[in-house]
Amino acid sequence: MPTIYIFDNQFIVSIFGCGKCHHIFGDNFLNFRNALAGKKLYSLPISKTPLPNQYTLNMNFAPNDNQKMIAQVCRDFADKEIRPKMMEWDESQHFPKDLFHKMGDLGLMGIYIPQEYGGSGFSYFEYVTAIVEISKVCGSIGLSMAAHNSLCTGHIYYHGTKEQKEKYLPKLAAGQHIGAWGLTEPNTGSDAMRMKCTAKKVDGGWVLNGTKCWITHGISSDVVVAIVRTGELLDSKGMTAFIIERGNPGLKAGKKENKLGMRASETAEVIFDECFVPDANVVGGEAGVGRGFQQAMQILDGGRISIASLGLGIAVGAYEAAVKYAKERQQFGQPIANFQAIGFKLADMATKIEAGELLTMQAAYLKNEKKPMTRESAIAKYYTSEISVQISTDAIQIFGGYGYTKDFPVEKFYRDSKLCTIGEGTSEIQKLVISREIMKGNI
Ligand SMILES: Cc1cc2nc3c(=O)[nH]c(=O)nc-3n(C[C@H](O)[C@H](O)[C@H](O)COP(=O)(O)OP(=O)(O)OC[C@H]3O[C@@H](n4cnc5c(N)ncnc54)[C@H](O)[C@@H]3O)c2cc1C
C-alpha cells in the first residue's frame, strides 16, 4: 500500500508502497482532500499511474525520542571524551582504540544490530543521528564508527550465518572487538571486479593471498571481513567474503597511510600471506561462496548512508562554528554576519544542510523499510559529501586568517570532509550509480 502525505497543502505525494510517486494537483487535489477529510491519511490504496518524474519523500523526519536521547548521549560523550583530545590524535595520527571500547559501552558500536546479538536494536534513523552527532565534533571518530558499524559488523549481520552472527556480533556490537572491511586493493578501487586477492580451496577451508589497501582499522582490528577472488576475473559471481580473525598467522598489517584528514581513523594495508581460513568463516556459509560481490554492493548501499551522515555531521559542525564566529567577529565596527556576503554564505550553508538531512533520512527510511535504496543512498552520499566540502571551505573563508590555523576547528572539518567524496565510492561513482538507476527506469 502506498503512503499518502499532504505536502504544503498544494498536492499529495504518495510514496514507498510501490516505489513510485503520484501527484494530484489543483481541483483534483481539493476533491481528493475533501474526500479524505477525517480519514486516516495513510495506507490508502490509490492508482499506480507512473509519472515521468517520481519523487521519494517521507515528510515525517522529525527526530523520534530515541534519536533525541542518542543525540544527547553522543554530544555529552564527544564533549567529554573526544573534543579535548582530538587535535592531539589528529597531529600524531593516533587511533584511540580505547575510545571505541567506551563507545561500545554506550551502545554506539552496534546501533542497528538486534539486541539478541548484543546490539542496541535501533533503526537507521538512530544510526544516522549518532554518526552525525559524533562527526559534528570529529570526522575521524565518525568515520571509524561508521566503518565498524556498517561495513564489518553490517556485513556479518546482513549476510552471515546464524552461527557467524552468534559468534562475532556480540563482541563487535559491544565494542570489545573492532571490525575492518576490505574490498579495495592497490590497483582496484572503483573497479572492484578486477580484484587480485585470491582464495584457493583446500581441505577444510581456503587459503588467501594478496593485499587490500586503504582499510579502516587495517592494523588495530580484531575481525576483518574481506572480499576476495574465488573465481574468474570480471565474473561478478567469482568473489567471496571471508571472516578473518586477528591472530591468524597469515593475516598481516601493512603500511599505515599518512593522510590529509581523518587522521585519527586508522587506514592501512591488510596483507594475506598463505592465510588459511576455515570453511566456517565463509560469510553466509556454503551458499555464500561466489556471493561476495553482491553482498559487498548491498553493504555499500547502507555504507553510503553512513558516509552521507558523516558528511552531514562535518557540514553541521563547520556551519555552527561559522555562525558563532560570524556573530562575534567585528570588522568595520560591526559583526561580520551583518555583511550580506557572509550572511548569504550562511544562508547557503543552512539550505544545503537541510537538503542533505532530508536526502539522508529518506535513504535511512528506505533502509528501515527494507526497500530498494541504491539510488537514494547514492544521491544522499553524493550530495552530502559535496556540500560537506563546500561548507567547510566556506567556513574557513568566514574565519579569514584564523580559519587557516589549527586554533579553530574549521581547518580540520575542511581536511576531514574531503574523504567523504572519495570513500565508499567517489562522487563520480555515485553519479554512475545514479545514472544507471535512471537508465533502469528508476527516475
Ligand atoms: C580514509 C579512507 C578510508 C578507506 N576505508 C576503506 C575501507 O575500510 N575498506 C575499503 O575496502 N576501502 C576503503 N577505502 C578505499 C576507498 O573506498 C577508495 O579509495 C575509493 O573507492 C576510490 O578508489 P581509488 O582510491 O582506488 O580511486 P580510483 O578508483 O583509482 O579512482 C581515481 C579517480 O578516477 C575516478 N574514476 C574511476 N573510475 C571511474 C569511472 N568509471 N567513471 C568516472 N570516474 C571514474 C574516480 O572517481 C576518482 O576520481 C578508504 C579510502 C580512504 C581514503
The ligand as a MOL file (V3000), in Angstrom:
LIG
                    3D

  0  0  0     0  0            999 V3000
M  V30 BEGIN CTAB
M  V30 COUNTS 53 58 0 0 0
M  V30 BEGIN ATOM
M  V30 1 C 40.4490 7.3130 4.5790 0
M  V30 2 C 39.9960 6.1820 3.7160 0
M  V30 3 C 39.3950 5.0810 4.2740 0
M  V30 4 C 39.0160 3.9860 3.4840 0
M  V30 5 N 38.4940 2.8580 4.0780 0
M  V30 6 C 38.2560 1.7650 3.3260 0
M  V30 7 C 37.8590 0.5410 3.9320 0
M  V30 8 O 37.7000 0.4540 5.1490 0
M  V30 9 N 37.6840 -0.5470 3.1400 0
M  V30 10 C 37.8480 -0.4980 1.7850 0
M  V30 11 O 37.6670 -1.5190 1.1350 0
M  V30 12 N 38.2250 0.6550 1.1650 0
M  V30 13 C 38.4380 1.7830 1.9030 0
M  V30 14 N 38.8390 2.9450 1.2990 0
M  V30 15 C 39.0640 2.9500 -0.1420 0
M  V30 16 C 38.0410 3.7790 -0.9230 0
M  V30 17 O 36.8050 3.1550 -0.9220 0
M  V30 18 C 38.6350 4.0060 -2.3230 0
M  V30 19 O 39.6860 4.9320 -2.1720 0
M  V30 20 C 37.6130 4.5210 -3.2980 0
M  V30 21 O 36.6840 3.5280 -3.5840 0
M  V30 22 C 38.2540 5.0100 -4.5870 0
M  V30 23 O 39.1420 4.0770 -5.1110 0
M  V30 24 P 40.6230 4.5400 -5.5360 0
M  V30 25 O 41.1790 5.3090 -4.4170 0
M  V30 26 O 41.3620 3.3450 -5.9950 0
M  V30 27 O 40.3940 5.5260 -6.7400 0
M  V30 28 P 40.2110 5.1340 -8.3160 0
M  V30 29 O 39.1640 4.0920 -8.4600 0
M  V30 30 O 41.5560 4.8520 -8.8620 0
M  V30 31 O 39.6680 6.4990 -8.8560 0
M  V30 32 C 40.5210 7.5930 -9.2180 0
M  V30 33 C 39.6620 8.6790 -9.8610 0
M  V30 34 O 39.0680 8.1710 -11.0700 0
M  V30 35 C 37.6610 8.2930 -10.9900 0
M  V30 36 N 37.0230 7.1620 -11.6660 0
M  V30 37 C 37.3190 5.8540 -11.5350 0
M  V30 38 N 36.5030 5.1140 -12.2890 0
M  V30 39 C 35.6690 5.9760 -12.9090 0
M  V30 40 C 34.5710 5.8320 -13.8160 0
M  V30 41 N 34.1560 4.6150 -14.2520 0
M  V30 42 N 33.9310 6.9380 -14.2270 0
M  V30 43 C 34.3280 8.1660 -13.8020 0
M  V30 44 N 35.3410 8.3620 -12.9410 0
M  V30 45 C 35.9940 7.2850 -12.5090 0
M  V30 46 C 37.3290 8.3230 -9.5150 0
M  V30 47 O 36.0910 8.9460 -9.2670 0
M  V30 48 C 38.4900 9.1250 -8.9790 0
M  V30 49 O 38.2560 10.4840 -9.1550 0
M  V30 50 C 39.1940 4.0580 2.0770 0
M  V30 51 C 39.7580 5.2100 1.4970 0
M  V30 52 C 40.1680 6.2410 2.2870 0
M  V30 53 C 40.7960 7.4490 1.6350 0
M  V30 END ATOM
M  V30 BEGIN BOND
M  V30 1 1 1 2
M  V30 2 1 2 3
M  V30 3 2 2 52
M  V30 4 2 3 4
M  V30 5 1 4 5
M  V30 6 1 4 50
M  V30 7 2 5 6
M  V30 8 1 6 7
M  V30 9 1 6 13
M  V30 10 2 7 8
M  V30 11 1 7 9
M  V30 12 1 9 10
M  V30 13 2 10 11
M  V30 14 1 10 12
M  V30 15 2 12 13
M  V30 16 1 13 14
M  V30 17 1 14 15
M  V30 18 1 14 50
M  V30 19 1 15 16
M  V30 20 1 16 17
M  V30 21 1 16 18
M  V30 22 1 18 19
M  V30 23 1 18 20
M  V30 24 1 20 21
M  V30 25 1 20 22
M  V30 26 1 22 23
M  V30 27 1 23 24
M  V30 28 2 24 25
M  V30 29 1 24 26
M  V30 30 1 24 27
M  V30 31 1 27 28
M  V30 32 2 28 29
M  V30 33 1 28 30
M  V30 34 1 28 31
M  V30 35 1 31 32
M  V30 36 1 32 33
M  V30 37 1 33 34
M  V30 38 1 33 48
M  V30 39 1 34 35
M  V30 40 1 35 36
M  V30 41 1 35 46
M  V30 42 1 36 37
M  V30 43 1 36 45
M  V30 44 2 37 38
M  V30 45 1 38 39
M  V30 46 1 39 40
M  V30 47 2 39 45
M  V30 48 1 40 41
M  V30 49 2 40 42
M  V30 50 1 42 43
M  V30 51 2 43 44
M  V30 52 1 44 45
M  V30 53 1 46 47
M  V30 54 1 46 48
M  V30 55 1 48 49
M  V30 56 2 50 51
M  V30 57 1 51 52
M  V30 58 1 52 53
M  V30 END BOND
M  V30 END CTAB
M  END
